[in-house]
Each structure stands twice: as C-alpha cells, then as structure tokens.
Amino acid sequence: MKSLGYLEVTGLSTAIVAADKMLKTADVELSSVENTKGAGWVTICVTGDVAAVSVAIDTAKDAVGSCYVSSTVIANPADGVDELSVSDAIKGFDKQTPTEEAKPEEVKDNNLNTSDVNTNSTENELKDTKKSKSTKSSKSSKKNNKKK
C-alpha cells in the first residue's frame, strides 16, 4: 500500500493552493479534500511513496504559511485507513465509481380503497385531547381564584 499524507489548513482556497503545490512538487496523487467540522479547516490527503509524500507535505506547509494547522505522514497505513475520509469539500471530486442507487419498489394493491381510511377519527381524537386540557386548566385557575 502507498503512504498517506494528511495536511490540514484553514480555508478551502488555501487547501487548493496546497494541493496544487503538492501535486507539482512530488510524485503524489490527490486522494481527498475533506471539509472538517468547525473553524473552516480543510484536510488534504495525498498518496505515494514515503519520500514523495514527505516532500509534498513539507512543501505545502511552507507554501500556506500561517494557514497551516497540522500534518502527518503515515508510511505504512493499515488496511482501511485510506478510506476513513470519504466526504469531499470540492463537489464533483469523487474517486469512487458511481453506483446505482436502489429504487424503492412500487406498492401495487388494487384492493385498497382510500375511502376505507377514516381520517375523522384522528381529528376527533385531537379535538378531545384539546378539550380535556382546556377543561383541566380552567378548573385549576378556578381553584386558584377561590384560594385568593
């Protein structure tokens, strides 16, 4: 498996500049650009051999200056680590192949008649509940008036 490099910066435009520098400096591939939660931070992930990833991260760190937040290089990542960041800050950037979404099956029941459904019972239950609440509140206010 290839090495992983993560660079976290402030702002999407800074992340784009950093990714551009990394891709032009070393033989690395852009794996993902993920918008993190809070503070406007964006994490960029690149893959390649250890030396190339290290050079790319160091170059981008220098390029972004004070917008730099954090970075790390994982030389020999465990299986599945590269799949931890899956959401992309830049729409349209998707390395995964699109899959067909499952479509819900249509329910066909010719025996169902909408007149069989009694909507009045629900409305009546709501009215009864409101009446009982208003009766209770009026009784309690009468008791409070008598005490005064």
C-alpha positions in Angstrom: 0.0 0.0 0.0 1.1 3.5 -0.7 1.9 6.0 2.1 -0.6 8.6 3.2 0.0 12.2 3.9 -2.5 14.5 5.6 -2.3 18.3 5.6 -4.8 20.4 7.5 -5.1 24.1 6.6 -7.5 27.0 7.2 -9.8 27.7 4.2 -10.7 25.9 1.0 -8.7 28.3 -1.2 -5.6 27.6 0.9 -6.3 23.9 0.6 -6.5 24.2 -3.2 -3.2 26.1 -3.3 -1.6 23.5 -1.0 -2.9 20.6 -3.2 -1.6 22.3 -6.3 1.9 22.7 -4.7 2.0 19.1 -3.5 1.0 17.7 -6.9 3.5 19.8 -8.8 6.4 19.2 -6.4 6.3 15.4 -5.9 5.0 12.3 -7.5 1.9 12.0 -5.3 -1.8 11.6 -6.1 -4.6 13.6 -4.5 -6.8 11.2 -2.5 -9.3 13.5 -0.9 -10.1 17.1 0.1 -12.3 17.0 3.2 -14.0 19.9 4.8 -13.7 19.3 8.6 -16.2 20.4 11.1 -15.6 23.8 12.7 -13.1 26.6 12.3 -13.0 26.4 8.5 -10.3 23.8 8.4 -9.8 21.6 5.3 -7.8 18.3 5.3 -6.0 17.3 2.1 -4.9 13.7 1.7 -2.2 12.6 -0.8 -0.8 9.1 -1.5 2.5 8.0 -2.9 5.8 6.6 -1.7 7.1 7.8 1.7 9.8 10.2 0.3 7.4 11.8 -2.2 4.6 12.3 0.4 7.0 13.8 2.9 8.4 16.3 0.4 4.9 17.2 -0.8 3.7 17.8 2.8 6.8 19.9 3.7 6.5 22.0 0.5 2.8 22.7 1.1 3.5 23.5 4.8 5.9 26.2 3.7 3.5 27.5 0.9 0.5 28.0 3.2 2.3 29.9 6.0 0.1 30.9 8.9 -2.9 29.0 7.5 -1.1 25.7 8.4 -2.9 23.7 11.1 -1.5 20.2 11.2 0.1 17.4 9.1 1.2 13.8 9.3 2.7 11.2 7.1 1.7 7.5 7.6 4.4 5.4 6.0 2.7 2.0 6.1 -1.0 2.5 6.8 -3.2 -0.3 8.0 -5.9 -1.6 5.6 -8.9 0.7 5.6 -7.1 3.8 6.9 -7.2 5.4 3.5 -11.0 5.0 3.4 -11.6 6.9 6.6 -12.1 10.3 4.9 -14.8 9.9 2.3 -16.6 13.2 2.0 -15.2 15.8 -0.3 -15.1 19.6 0.1 -15.0 20.1 -3.6 -18.2 18.8 -5.2 -17.6 16.6 -8.2 -14.3 15.2 -7.0 -15.1 11.6 -6.4 -12.6 8.8 -6.9 -15.2 6.2 -6.2 -17.1 4.7 -9.1 -20.7 5.8 -9.1 -23.1 3.0 -8.1 -26.8 2.7 -8.9 -29.0 3.6 -6.1 -31.6 1.1 -5.1 -35.0 2.3 -6.2 -37.9 1.5 -3.8 -40.4 -1.0 -5.2 -43.8 0.3 -6.1 -46.6 -1.0 -4.0 -49.5 -2.1 -6.1 -52.5 -3.1 -4.2 -55.7 -2.8 -6.2 -57.9 -3.8 -3.2 -57.0 -0.7 -1.2 -59.7 2.0 -1.4 -59.0 5.4 0.0 -62.5 5.7 1.4 -61.6 2.8 3.8 -59.3 5.1 5.6 -61.0 7.0 8.4 -59.3 10.4 8.8 -62.1 11.8 11.0 -61.2 9.5 13.9 -57.7 11.1 14.2 -59.2 14.6 14.0 -61.7 13.8 16.7 -59.0 12.4 19.0 -57.1 15.6 18.7 -60.1 17.7 19.5 -60.9 15.5 22.5 -57.4 15.9 23.8 -57.5 19.7 23.4 -60.9 19.9 25.2 -59.6 17.8 28.2 -56.5 20.0 28.5 -58.5 23.2 28.4 -61.0 21.9 31.0 -58.2 20.9 33.4 -56.6 24.3 33.1 -59.8 26.2 33.6 -60.6 24.1 36.8 -57.1 24.8 38.2 -57.5 28.5 37.6 -60.9 28.5 39.4 -59.3 26.8 42.4 -56.5 29.4 42.5 -59.1 32.2 42.4 -61.0 30.7 45.3 -57.8 30.4 47.4 -57.1 34.2 47.0 
